[in-house]
Amino acid sequence: MNRWGIFLDVEGVSKIYPSDAGRFYNAFNELLSAVCLIGNLAYPEKPYRLFAHQVGGDGLIIVSEFAEGKPEVPISISVLLMQVLLVNNAVAKAGISEGDDFGDVVSCYPSLQSCPCAGDRIFRLGRGLLTIFPVMGTVLINAHRFAQEPRGCRLAVDKALLDTTPSGVIVTHSDSDLVIVDWVHTRTSIMEFLLAKTGLQLPSAEELETKLVSYIRSTGNLGKNDWGRNSLLMNGCPWTESI
């Protein structure tokens, strides 16, 4: 049984964190708050529960409980979360795909049985600690792969998930493996449902576009290369070499 997964990775942390760690933590905190609101208020019960894990400090994997016949749900969640980050002065790249397994893998490491336990998935190393990331599976691997290319703060969706493009979803690029969804201007009925359930408020598409252009401009030379170009053009925003 395939389940969809969203892998979302905050961009530019290596540059943001050393100079302004508070900016990163504030943005990531708002991201986690939005995830909690969606899980608690929009999809709290079977068979629609969500399972989310922070990955590597600046990443997030969200996986469905069961197979989902329509891609509108993961696309809508991804768009909403990427907009939340932008409002809080951060951007992300994200990938959506599916896989047939995802779960707790601690039991796959029998060597840990000889290591004193210090808590849930935490083991003692003398007076130090070893913490094990608890989950793995093809859902995570596939979603992470689609989050990598092309460069930019863009949302890539595995083409295998899309028989048709859901209403309100704007596609700006397509090839044999993936489509790129414009997360700035996309607005779906599921997004309206999520906003109504959670009470989250987001700016208009025009305001989000202005924020993204301003963010890319603030990155200097980075915004003038393929990262900046993809970040804007793949989200329906204007780009020039002098941006």
Residue pairs with C-beta under 8 A, 6 or more apart in sequence:
1 66
1 67
1 100
2 67
2 98
2 99
2 100
3 63
3 64
3 65
3 66
3 67
3 68
3 98
3 99
3 100
3 102
3 139
4 63
4 64
4 67
4 68
4 71
4 73
4 74
4 96
4 97
4 98
4 139
4 161
5 61
5 62
5 63
5 64
5 74
5 96
5 97
5 98
5 99
5 102
5 139
5 140
5 142
5 143
6 60
6 61
6 62
6 63
6 74
6 77
6 78
6 81
6 94
6 95
6 96
6 143
7 55
7 59
7 60
7 61
7 94
7 95
7 96
7 140
7 143
7 144
7 146
7 147
8 31
8 59
8 60
8 61
8 62
8 78
8 81
8 82
8 92
8 93
8 94
8 147
9 58
9 59
9 60
9 92
9 93
9 94
9 147
10 24
10 27
10 28
10 31
10 58
10 59
10 85
10 90
10 91
10 92
11 90
11 91
11 92
11 93
11 153
12 90
12 91
12 219
13 24
13 57
13 58
16 23
16 24
16 90
17 24
23 89
23 90
24 58
24 90
26 88
26 89
27 85
27 88
27 89
27 90
28 58
28 90
30 84
30 85
30 87
30 88
31 60
31 81
31 84
31 85
31 88
32 54
32 60
34 80
34 81
34 84
34 198
34 200
35 50
35 52
35 60
35 62
35 81
37 197
37 198
37 199
37 200
38 50
38 77
38 80
38 194
38 197
38 198
39 49
39 50
39 52
41 197
41 198
42 193
42 194
42 197
42 198
43 49
43 50
46 65
47 65
47 66
48 64
48 65
49 65
50 62
50 63
50 64
50 65
51 62
51 63
51 64
51 65
51 102
52 60
52 61
52 62
52 63
53 60
53 61
53 133
53 134
53 135
54 60
55 61
55 133
55 140
60 81
61 135
61 139
61 140
61 143
61 144
62 74
62 77
63 102
63 139
63 140
64 73
64 74
67 98
68 74
70 166
71 96
71 157
71 161
71 162
71 166
72 166
72 167
72 169
72 188
72 189
72 190
73 190
74 96
74 161
75 96
75 155
75 157
75 166
75 169
75 181
75 186
75 188
76 188
76 190
76 191
76 194
77 190
77 194
78 94
78 96
78 155
78 181
78 183
79 155
79 181
79 183
79 186
79 188
79 191
80 191
80 194
80 195
80 200
80 202
81 92
81 94
82 91
82 92
82 94
82 153
82 155
82 183
83 183
83 184
83 202
83 203
83 208
84 200
84 202
85 91
85 92
86 184
86 208
86 211
86 212
86 215
87 202
87 203
87 208
87 211
89 215
91 153
91 212
91 215
91 231
92 153
93 147
93 148
93 152
93 153
93 154
93 155
93 156
94 147
94 154
94 155
94 156
94 183
95 143
95 144
95 145
95 146
95 147
95 148
95 155
95 156
95 157
95 158
96 143
96 146
96 155
96 156
96 157
96 158
96 161
97 139
97 142
97 143
97 145
97 146
97 157
97 158
97 160
97 161
98 139
98 142
98 158
98 160
98 161
99 137
99 138
99 139
99 140
99 141
99 142
99 143
100 138
100 139
101 137
101 138
101 139
102 135
102 136
102 137
102 138
102 139
102 140
103 135
103 136
103 137
104 134
104 135
105 134
105 135
105 136
105 137
106 112
106 121
106 132
106 134
109 132
112 123
112 130
112 132
115 123
115 124
115 125
115 130
116 123
116 124
117 123
117 124
118 124
118 129
121 131
121 132
121 134
122 129
122 130
122 131
122 132
123 129
123 130
123 131
123 132
124 130
142 158
146 156
146 157
146 158
146 178
147 156
149 156
150 156
150 173
150 180
150 226
150 230
150 234
151 226
151 227
151 230
152 226
152 227
152 228
152 229
152 230
152 231
152 234
153 212
153 231
153 235
154 180
154 183
154 230
154 231
154 234
154 235
155 180
155 181
155 182
155 183
156 178
156 179
156 180
156 181
157 178
157 179
157 180
157 181
158 177
158 178
159 174
159 175
159 176
159 177
159 178
159 179
162 179
165 171
165 179
166 188
167 188
167 189
168 186
168 187
168 188
168 189
168 191
169 181
169 186
169 188
170 181
170 182
170 185
170 186
170 236
171 179
171 180
171 181
171 182
172 180
172 181
172 182
172 233
172 234
172 235
172 236
173 179
173 180
173 234
174 180
180 234
182 234
182 235
182 236
183 235
184 205
184 208
184 209
184 212
184 235
184 236
184 237
185 205
185 208
185 209
185 235
185 236
187 205
194 200
195 201
195 202
202 208
203 211
209 235
209 236
209 237
212 231
212 232
212 235
212 237
213 232
213 237
213 238
213 243
216 223
216 228
216 231
216 232
216 239
216 243
217 223
217 243
219 228
222 228
223 231
223 243
224 241
224 242
224 243
228 239
228 243
229 239
231 237
232 238
232 239
232 243
233 239
